[in-house]
Amino acid sequence: MNPEIQRLISMAGGQGAFAREVGRSQQTVSKWLHGITQPGARSALAIEKTYGTPAHVIRPDIFL
């Protein structure tokens, strides 16, 4: 489980709401949550814009 994604999903009120707010599908968000895939750079920036969580927290390997 990705604890930061889990926290953001809780803030949004669920996976579906979080997915809509960052412009992705609920299935994609579920994969992020369970560590199957990671948010891409654009998704990390969308999360930063929507929730204020710095992109480097979401993807430290891309945003140093």
N, CA and C of each residue as an Amber inpcrd file, in Angstrom:
protein
   192
   0.8300000  -1.1890000   0.0000000   0.0000000   0.0000000   0.0000000
   0.8730000   1.2520000   0.0000000   0.4420000   2.2200000  -0.7690000
   1.1280000   3.5000000  -0.7920000   0.4420000   4.4170000   0.2230000
   1.0950000   4.7260000   1.3330000   0.4300000   5.4940000   2.3940000
   0.0320000   6.9030000   1.9730000   0.8060000   7.5490000   1.1370000
   0.4560000   8.9100000   0.7150000  -0.7660000   8.8810000  -0.2000000
  -0.8190000   7.9530000  -1.1250000  -1.9910000   7.8260000  -1.9990000
  -3.2120000   7.4760000  -1.1540000  -3.0330000   6.6010000  -0.1860000
  -4.1400000   6.2300000   0.6980000  -4.6640000   7.4530000   1.4600000
  -3.7690000   8.2860000   1.9440000  -4.1590000   9.5030000   2.6640000
  -4.9370000  10.4450000   1.7470000  -4.4680000  10.6060000   0.5170000
  -5.1400000  11.4940000  -0.4260000  -6.5100000  10.9640000  -0.8230000
  -6.6180000   9.6570000  -0.9920000  -7.9100000   9.0420000  -1.3080000
  -8.8950000   9.3050000  -0.1660000  -8.4240000   9.1780000   1.0600000
  -9.2790000   9.4460000   2.2180000  -9.7320000  10.8980000   2.2400000
  -8.8200000  11.8150000   1.9290000  -9.1640000  13.2360000   1.8830000
 -10.2390000  13.5070000   0.8350000 -10.1340000  12.8160000  -0.2980000
 -11.0740000  13.0340000  -1.4080000 -12.4330000  12.4010000  -1.1540000
 -12.4710000  11.3970000  -0.2840000 -13.7270000  10.7120000  -0.0240000
 -13.8800000   9.4140000  -0.7880000 -12.7860000   8.8920000  -1.2960000
 -12.8230000   7.6040000  -1.9790000 -12.0130000   7.6260000  -3.2640000
 -11.7660000   6.4270000  -3.7740000 -10.9510000   6.2990000  -4.9790000
 -11.5840000   6.9940000  -6.1790000 -12.8890000   6.8360000  -6.3410000
 -13.5640000   7.4390000  -7.4840000 -13.4640000   8.9540000  -7.4740000
 -13.6950000   9.5440000  -6.3210000 -13.6130000  11.0030000  -6.1950000
 -12.1890000  11.4850000  -6.4480000 -11.2150000  10.8060000  -5.8720000
  -9.8150000  11.1770000  -6.0870000  -9.4640000  11.0640000  -7.5630000
  -9.8730000   9.9820000  -8.1890000  -9.5850000   9.7690000  -9.6100000
 -10.1560000  10.9030000 -10.4640000 -11.3930000  11.2720000 -10.2170000
 -12.0150000  12.3660000 -10.9800000 -11.2500000  13.6710000 -10.7830000
 -10.8410000  13.9340000  -9.5600000 -10.1660000  15.2020000  -9.2610000
  -8.7990000  15.3180000  -9.9270000  -8.1360000  14.1950000 -10.1400000
  -6.8120000  14.2500000 -10.7870000  -6.8570000  13.7810000 -12.2380000
  -8.0550000  13.5160000 -12.7590000  -8.2140000  13.1950000 -14.1700000
  -7.7720000  11.8070000 -14.5830000  -7.9120000  10.8580000 -13.6840000
  -7.5500000   9.4710000 -13.9910000  -8.7160000   8.5600000 -13.6540000
  -8.6190000   7.2960000 -14.0590000  -9.6920000   6.3440000 -13.7710000
  -9.5390000   5.7800000 -12.3600000 -10.6260000   5.2800000 -11.8140000
 -10.5880000   4.6490000 -10.5000000  -9.6630000   3.4410000 -10.5310000
  -9.6440000   2.7160000 -11.6330000  -8.7740000   1.5430000 -11.7520000
  -7.3020000   1.9430000 -11.6760000  -6.9640000   3.0560000 -12.2920000
  -5.5820000   3.5460000 -12.2350000  -5.2060000   3.9140000 -10.8060000
  -6.1010000   4.6030000 -10.1280000  -5.8420000   4.9880000  -8.7340000
  -5.6850000   3.7500000  -7.8610000  -6.4800000   2.7330000  -8.0950000
  -6.3530000   1.4840000  -7.3420000  -4.9710000   0.8620000  -7.5440000
  -4.4750000   0.9050000  -8.7580000  -3.1320000   0.3750000  -9.0390000
  -2.0600000   1.1760000  -8.3200000  -2.2330000   2.4910000  -8.2470000
  -1.2890000   3.3250000  -7.4960000  -1.3170000   2.9510000  -6.0270000
  -2.5260000   2.8100000  -5.4980000  -2.6980000   2.5090000  -4.0820000
  -2.0140000   1.2030000  -3.7010000  -2.1450000   0.2060000  -4.5410000
  -1.6150000  -1.1210000  -4.2380000  -0.1910000  -1.3450000  -4.7530000
   0.4330000  -0.3000000  -5.3010000   1.8220000  -0.3950000  -5.7310000
   2.0390000  -1.1660000  -7.0100000   0.9820000  -1.3820000  -7.7920000
   1.1160000  -2.0910000  -9.0680000   1.7790000  -1.1760000 -10.0840000
   1.3720000   0.0870000 -10.0980000   2.0060000   1.1140000 -10.9200000
   2.1890000   2.3490000 -10.0570000   2.8850000   3.3260000 -10.6010000
   3.0860000   4.5940000  -9.9080000   2.4970000   5.7190000 -10.7540000
   2.0960000   6.7950000 -10.1200000   1.6390000   7.9390000 -10.9010000
   2.7640000   8.4470000 -11.7960000   2.4160000   8.8120000 -13.0110000
   3.3930000   9.4170000 -13.9020000   3.6580000  10.8620000 -13.5060000
   4.5470000  11.5030000 -14.2300000   4.9040000  12.8860000 -13.9250000
   3.6910000  13.8030000 -14.0030000   2.8720000  13.6660000 -15.0380000
   1.6900000  14.5250000 -15.1700000   0.7060000  14.2930000 -14.0290000
   0.5490000  13.0410000 -13.6410000  -0.3570000  12.7390000 -12.5320000
   0.1680000  13.3140000 -11.2280000   1.4630000  13.2030000 -11.0110000
   2.0640000  13.7660000  -9.7980000   1.8590000  15.2760000  -9.7540000
   1.9850000  15.9310000 -10.9030000   1.7580000  17.3730000 -10.9540000
   0.2860000  17.7160000 -10.7400000  -0.6140000  16.8870000 -11.2600000
  -2.0540000  17.0970000 -11.0380000  -2.3940000  16.9440000  -9.5570000
  -1.7760000  15.9710000  -8.9060000  -1.9900000  15.7750000  -7.4710000
  -1.4670000  16.9890000  -6.7010000  -0.3000000  17.4680000  -7.0840000
   0.2680000  18.6410000  -6.4270000  -0.6650000  19.8420000  -6.5800000
  -1.1790000  20.0650000  -7.7820000  -2.0650000  21.2020000  -8.0390000
  -3.3710000  21.0830000  -7.2550000  -3.9160000  19.8790000  -7.1790000
  -5.2140000  19.6700000  -6.5440000  -5.1200000  19.6040000  -5.0260000
  -4.0960000  18.9170000  -4.5140000  -4.0110000  18.6550000  -3.0750000
  -2.8610000  19.3500000  -2.3670000  -1.9430000  19.9210000  -3.1170000
  -0.8140000  20.6020000  -2.5000000   0.3140000  19.6890000  -2.0760000
   0.1710000  18.3970000  -2.3110000   1.2400000  17.4540000  -1.9890000
   2.3240000  17.5990000  -3.0530000   3.5370000  17.9680000  -2.6650000
   4.5860000  18.1850000  -3.6610000   4.8160000  16.9570000  -4.5500000
   5.0410000  17.2300000  -5.8260000   5.2600000  16.1430000  -6.7850000
   6.4180000  15.2380000  -6.3600000   7.4270000  15.8200000  -5.7010000
   8.5640000  14.9890000  -5.3030000   8.2060000  14.0040000  -4.1880000
   7.1210000  14.2550000  -3.4670000   6.6630000  13.3010000  -2.4590000
   6.0190000  12.0970000  -3.1600000   5.2850000  12.3650000  -4.2280000
   4.6250000  11.3190000  -4.9840000   5.6260000  10.5330000  -5.8210000
   6.5340000  11.2180000  -6.4900000   7.5210000  10.5700000  -7.3580000
   8.9110000  11.1430000  -7.1420000   9.5760000  10.7710000  -6.0590000
  10.9080000  11.3150000  -5.7810000  11.9420000  10.9160000  -6.8210000
  11.6770000   9.8420000  -7.5700000  12.6290000   9.4250000  -8.5980000
  12.5920000  10.3390000  -9.8150000  11.5160000  11.0950000 -10.0000000
  11.3970000  12.0090000 -11.1370000  11.6770000  13.4400000 -10.6930000
  11.0750000  13.8520000  -9.5980000  11.1900000  15.2280000  -9.1040000
  12.1200000  15.2460000  -7.8940000  13.3290000  15.6500000  -8.1190000
  14.3190000  15.6650000  -7.0420000  14.2650000  16.9170000  -6.2280000
